[in-house]
Amino acid sequence: MRNLFLYQLMLLTGFLAYAQSSQDQKALDQKVSQFLDQNRSEWRDMNVPYNDGKVLYDLIVKNNYTSALEIGTSTGHSTTWIAWALSKTGGKLITIDIDERRINIARENLKKAGLSEFVDFRRADAHALVKQLEGPFDFVFSDADKDWYRQYFIDIDPKLKVGGCFTAHNVRGSMRGIGEFLDHVRSQDNYETTIDRTSRSGISISYKRSESDP
Ligand SMILES: C[S@@+](CC[C@H](N)C(=O)[O-])C[C@H]1O[C@@H](n2cnc3c(N)ncnc32)[C@H](O)[C@@H]1O
Protein backbone atom coordinates (compact mmCIF):
# COMPACT_ATOMS: atom_id res chain seq x y z
CA MET A 1 0.00 0.00 0.00
CA ARG A 2 2.76 2.38 1.04
CA ASN A 3 4.76 1.51 -2.09
CA LEU A 4 1.75 2.19 -4.29
CA PHE A 5 1.30 5.58 -2.67
CA LEU A 6 4.98 6.43 -3.20
CA TYR A 7 4.78 5.31 -6.81
CA GLN A 8 1.72 7.50 -7.45
CA LEU A 9 3.45 10.43 -5.76
CA MET A 10 6.48 10.01 -8.03
CA LEU A 11 4.25 9.90 -11.09
CA LEU A 12 2.45 13.06 -10.02
CA THR A 13 5.73 14.92 -9.30
CA GLY A 14 7.08 13.87 -12.70
CA PHE A 15 3.92 15.01 -14.43
CA LEU A 16 3.92 18.40 -12.64
CA ALA A 17 7.59 18.98 -13.55
CA TYR A 18 6.84 18.10 -17.18
CA ALA A 19 3.80 20.39 -17.27
CA GLN A 20 5.84 23.25 -15.77
CA SER A 21 8.70 22.85 -18.25
CA SER A 22 6.40 22.72 -21.27
CA GLN A 23 4.66 25.86 -20.00
CA ASP A 24 8.07 27.57 -19.63
CA GLN A 25 9.03 26.53 -23.17
CA LYS A 26 5.71 27.83 -24.51
CA ALA A 27 6.26 31.22 -22.85
CA LEU A 28 9.81 31.35 -24.22
CA ASP A 29 8.60 30.42 -27.72
CA GLN A 30 6.12 33.29 -27.61
CA LYS A 31 8.77 35.77 -26.45
CA VAL A 32 11.34 34.76 -29.09
CA SER A 33 8.81 34.60 -31.86
CA GLN A 34 7.58 38.10 -31.00
CA PHE A 35 11.16 39.42 -30.85
CA LEU A 36 11.99 37.95 -34.27
CA ASP A 37 8.79 39.22 -35.88
CA GLN A 38 9.15 42.73 -34.46
CA ASN A 39 12.75 43.01 -35.61
CA ARG A 40 12.35 41.24 -38.92
CA SER A 41 13.31 44.27 -41.02
CA GLU A 42 15.49 46.00 -38.43
CA TRP A 43 18.76 44.10 -38.85
CA ARG A 44 21.43 46.38 -40.34
CA ASP A 45 24.77 44.72 -39.61
CA MET A 46 25.23 42.15 -42.40
CA ASN A 47 22.79 39.87 -40.59
CA VAL A 48 21.23 36.83 -42.22
CA PRO A 49 17.67 37.26 -43.51
CA TYR A 50 14.74 35.76 -41.57
CA ASN A 51 14.46 32.75 -43.90
CA ASP A 52 18.12 31.82 -43.44
CA GLY A 53 17.80 31.99 -39.67
CA LYS A 54 14.88 29.58 -39.93
CA VAL A 55 16.99 27.19 -42.03
CA LEU A 56 19.57 27.03 -39.20
CA TYR A 57 16.84 26.58 -36.59
CA ASP A 58 15.26 23.68 -38.49
CA LEU A 59 18.60 21.92 -38.99
CA ILE A 60 19.37 21.98 -35.26
CA VAL A 61 15.93 20.87 -34.12
CA LYS A 62 15.65 18.15 -36.81
CA ASN A 63 19.02 16.64 -35.88
CA ASN A 64 18.73 17.28 -32.15
CA TYR A 65 22.09 19.10 -32.08
CA THR A 66 23.29 20.35 -28.70
CA SER A 67 26.81 21.74 -29.02
CA ALA A 68 26.95 24.62 -31.47
CA LEU A 69 29.57 27.09 -32.63
CA GLU A 70 28.92 30.30 -34.57
CA ILE A 71 31.70 32.27 -36.22
CA GLY A 72 30.47 35.82 -36.86
CA THR A 73 27.85 36.95 -34.34
CA SER A 74 27.38 40.54 -35.52
CA THR A 75 24.33 41.89 -33.67
CA GLY A 76 22.84 38.46 -33.15
CA HIS A 77 20.15 37.61 -35.69
CA SER A 78 21.44 34.12 -36.57
CA THR A 79 22.50 33.76 -32.92
CA THR A 80 18.87 34.22 -31.87
CA TRP A 81 17.65 31.48 -34.23
CA ILE A 82 20.42 29.08 -33.19
CA ALA A 83 19.91 29.73 -29.48
CA TRP A 84 16.14 29.30 -29.84
CA ALA A 85 16.67 25.88 -31.45
CA LEU A 86 19.09 24.95 -28.66
CA SER A 87 16.49 25.90 -26.06
CA LYS A 88 14.48 22.98 -27.48
CA THR A 89 17.31 20.45 -27.62
CA GLY A 90 18.90 21.38 -24.28
CA GLY A 91 22.05 22.64 -25.98
CA LYS A 92 24.49 25.52 -25.80
CA LEU A 93 26.14 27.85 -28.31
CA ILE A 94 29.56 29.50 -28.39
CA THR A 95 29.47 32.54 -30.67
CA ILE A 96 32.50 34.61 -31.71
CA ASP A 97 32.89 38.13 -33.06
CA ILE A 98 35.88 40.43 -33.20
CA ASP A 99 33.81 43.61 -33.13
CA GLU A 100 33.07 44.87 -29.62
CA ARG A 101 30.16 47.13 -30.54
CA ARG A 102 28.33 44.44 -32.48
CA ILE A 103 28.81 41.66 -29.95
CA ASN A 104 27.60 43.93 -27.15
CA ILE A 105 24.44 44.68 -29.12
CA ALA A 106 24.06 40.94 -29.72
CA ARG A 107 24.24 40.33 -25.95
CA GLU A 108 21.44 42.85 -25.44
CA ASN A 109 19.36 41.33 -28.23
CA LEU A 110 19.65 37.83 -26.83
CA LYS A 111 18.63 39.18 -23.44
CA LYS A 112 15.55 40.81 -24.99
CA ALA A 113 14.68 37.52 -26.69
CA GLY A 114 15.04 35.66 -23.38
CA LEU A 115 17.81 33.41 -24.69
CA SER A 116 20.98 34.57 -22.86
CA GLU A 117 21.38 31.34 -20.90
CA PHE A 118 21.96 29.37 -24.09
CA VAL A 119 24.82 31.52 -25.39
CA ASP A 120 28.48 31.94 -24.48
CA PHE A 121 29.67 35.16 -26.19
CA ARG A 122 33.36 35.46 -27.04
CA ARG A 123 34.84 38.71 -28.33
CA ALA A 124 37.93 37.47 -30.13
CA ASP A 125 39.68 36.98 -33.43
CA ALA A 126 38.16 33.71 -34.64
CA HIS A 127 41.34 32.89 -36.60
CA ALA A 128 43.05 32.20 -33.27
CA LEU A 129 40.11 31.18 -31.06
CA VAL A 130 38.69 28.50 -33.37
CA LYS A 131 42.03 26.68 -33.23
CA GLN A 132 41.99 26.81 -29.41
CA LEU A 133 38.41 25.70 -28.76
CA GLU A 134 38.17 22.14 -27.55
CA GLY A 135 34.80 21.10 -28.88
CA PRO A 136 33.40 18.68 -29.75
CA PHE A 137 30.66 20.40 -31.75
CA ASP A 138 27.76 18.95 -33.66
CA PHE A 139 26.65 22.16 -35.39
CA VAL A 140 28.82 24.95 -36.82
CA PHE A 141 27.70 28.11 -38.62
CA SER A 142 30.42 30.02 -40.41
CA ASP A 143 29.47 33.62 -41.26
CA ALA A 144 32.58 35.76 -40.70
CA ASP A 145 35.42 36.44 -43.14
CA LYS A 146 34.76 34.40 -46.27
CA ASP A 147 38.41 34.07 -47.29
CA TRP A 148 38.99 32.16 -44.03
CA TYR A 149 36.06 29.69 -44.41
CA ARG A 150 38.33 26.94 -45.75
CA GLN A 151 40.71 27.35 -42.81
CA TYR A 152 37.84 27.42 -40.27
CA PHE A 153 36.62 24.14 -41.75
CA ILE A 154 40.11 22.58 -41.53
CA ASP A 155 40.47 23.69 -37.89
CA ILE A 156 37.01 22.47 -36.87
CA ASP A 157 36.92 19.16 -38.74
CA PRO A 158 38.71 17.13 -36.00
CA LYS A 159 36.34 18.64 -33.41
CA LEU A 160 33.14 17.98 -35.34
CA LYS A 161 31.17 14.89 -34.28
CA VAL A 162 30.17 12.28 -36.84
CA GLY A 163 26.55 13.11 -37.73
CA GLY A 164 27.24 16.79 -37.10
CA CYS A 165 27.30 19.45 -39.78
CA PHE A 166 29.35 22.48 -40.83
CA THR A 167 27.23 25.21 -42.42
CA ALA A 168 28.46 28.35 -44.16
CA HIS A 169 26.66 31.50 -45.31
CA ASN A 170 26.85 33.44 -48.60
CA VAL A 171 28.15 30.55 -50.66
CA ARG A 172 26.18 31.59 -53.75
CA GLY A 173 28.10 34.84 -54.03
CA SER A 174 31.43 35.36 -55.76
CA MET A 175 33.18 36.62 -52.65
CA ARG A 176 36.85 35.84 -52.33
CA GLY A 177 37.43 32.48 -50.67
CA ILE A 178 34.02 30.92 -51.36
CA GLY A 179 35.20 28.91 -54.40
CA GLU A 180 38.21 27.51 -52.51
CA PHE A 181 36.01 26.65 -49.53
CA LEU A 182 33.40 24.81 -51.63
CA ASP A 183 36.07 22.93 -53.61
CA HIS A 184 37.61 21.84 -50.34
CA VAL A 185 34.46 20.60 -48.60
CA ARG A 186 33.25 18.85 -51.73
CA SER A 187 36.54 17.01 -51.99
CA GLN A 188 36.12 15.46 -48.53
CA ASP A 189 34.98 11.84 -48.97
CA ASN A 190 33.60 11.65 -45.45
CA TYR A 191 31.36 14.73 -45.89
CA GLU A 192 28.17 15.17 -47.87
CA THR A 193 27.66 18.78 -48.98
CA THR A 194 24.49 20.38 -50.33
CA ILE A 195 23.39 23.99 -50.78
CA ASP A 196 20.08 24.98 -49.24
CA ARG A 197 17.69 25.90 -52.06
CA THR A 198 15.56 28.37 -50.13
CA SER A 199 18.37 30.75 -49.20
CA ARG A 200 19.09 33.52 -51.69
CA SER A 201 22.65 34.05 -50.54
CA GLY A 202 23.21 30.33 -50.13
CA ILE A 203 23.88 28.20 -47.08
CA SER A 204 26.13 25.21 -47.59
CA ILE A 205 25.43 22.23 -45.34
CA SER A 206 28.21 19.68 -44.98
CA TYR A 207 27.27 16.59 -42.97
CA LYS A 208 30.13 14.59 -41.51
CA ARG A 209 29.35 10.96 -42.30
CA SER A 210 32.43 9.32 -40.76
CA GLU A 211 35.89 10.12 -39.46
CA SER A 212 38.35 10.55 -42.31
CA ASP A 213 40.63 7.66 -43.23
CA PRO A 214 44.00 7.86 -41.48
C1 LIG B 1 28.08 38.69 -41.86
S1 LIG B 1 28.38 39.26 -40.25
C2 LIG B 1 27.61 38.03 -39.23
C3 LIG B 1 26.10 38.15 -39.24
C4 LIG B 1 25.45 37.28 -38.18
N1 LIG B 1 25.75 35.89 -38.39
C5 LIG B 1 23.95 37.47 -38.18
O1 LIG B 1 23.27 36.86 -39.01
O2 LIG B 1 23.42 38.24 -37.36
C6 LIG B 1 30.08 38.89 -40.07
C7 LIG B 1 30.71 39.19 -38.72
O3 LIG B 1 31.96 38.54 -38.66
C8 LIG B 1 32.83 39.29 -37.88
N2 LIG B 1 34.23 38.92 -38.19
C9 LIG B 1 34.92 39.13 -39.34
N3 LIG B 1 36.18 38.64 -39.23
C10 LIG B 1 36.26 38.08 -38.00
C11 LIG B 1 37.29 37.40 -37.30
N4 LIG B 1 38.49 37.19 -37.84
N5 LIG B 1 37.03 36.96 -36.04
C12 LIG B 1 35.82 37.15 -35.48
N6 LIG B 1 34.81 37.80 -36.09
C13 LIG B 1 35.03 38.25 -37.34
C14 LIG B 1 32.50 40.73 -38.23
O4 LIG B 1 32.87 41.59 -37.18
C15 LIG B 1 30.98 40.66 -38.46
O5 LIG B 1 30.27 41.10 -37.33
The ligand as a MOL file (V3000), in Angstrom:
LIG
                    3D

  0  0  0     0  0            999 V3000
M  V30 BEGIN CTAB
M  V30 COUNTS 27 29 0 0 0
M  V30 BEGIN ATOM
M  V30 1 C 28.0760 38.6870 -41.8600 0
M  V30 2 S 28.3850 39.2650 -40.2510 0 CHG=1
M  V30 3 C 27.6070 38.0320 -39.2330 0
M  V30 4 C 26.0960 38.1490 -39.2380 0
M  V30 5 C 25.4490 37.2850 -38.1820 0
M  V30 6 N 25.7490 35.8880 -38.3860 0
M  V30 7 C 23.9520 37.4730 -38.1800 0
M  V30 8 O 23.2670 36.8600 -39.0130 0
M  V30 9 O 23.4180 38.2410 -37.3600 0 CHG=-1
M  V30 10 C 30.0840 38.8930 -40.0720 0
M  V30 11 C 30.7080 39.1930 -38.7160 0
M  V30 12 O 31.9650 38.5380 -38.6600 0
M  V30 13 C 32.8320 39.2930 -37.8810 0
M  V30 14 N 34.2280 38.9180 -38.1920 0
M  V30 15 C 34.9180 39.1350 -39.3360 0
M  V30 16 N 36.1770 38.6390 -39.2330 0
M  V30 17 C 36.2610 38.0790 -38.0010 0
M  V30 18 C 37.2950 37.3990 -37.2980 0
M  V30 19 N 38.4890 37.1870 -37.8370 0
M  V30 20 N 37.0260 36.9590 -36.0400 0
M  V30 21 C 35.8220 37.1520 -35.4760 0
M  V30 22 N 34.8150 37.7960 -36.0870 0
M  V30 23 C 35.0290 38.2500 -37.3370 0
M  V30 24 C 32.4970 40.7300 -38.2320 0
M  V30 25 O 32.8750 41.5900 -37.1760 0
M  V30 26 C 30.9830 40.6570 -38.4620 0
M  V30 27 O 30.2680 41.0990 -37.3260 0
M  V30 END ATOM
M  V30 BEGIN BOND
M  V30 1 1 1 2
M  V30 2 1 2 3
M  V30 3 1 2 10
M  V30 4 1 3 4
M  V30 5 1 4 5
M  V30 6 1 5 6
M  V30 7 1 5 7
M  V30 8 2 7 8
M  V30 9 1 7 9
M  V30 10 1 10 11
M  V30 11 1 11 12
M  V30 12 1 11 26
M  V30 13 1 12 13
M  V30 14 1 13 14
M  V30 15 1 13 24
M  V30 16 1 14 15
M  V30 17 1 14 23
M  V30 18 2 15 16
M  V30 19 1 16 17
M  V30 20 1 17 18
M  V30 21 2 17 23
M  V30 22 1 18 19
M  V30 23 2 18 20
M  V30 24 1 20 21
M  V30 25 2 21 22
M  V30 26 1 22 23
M  V30 27 1 24 25
M  V30 28 1 24 26
M  V30 29 1 26 27
M  V30 END BOND
M  V30 END CTAB
M  END
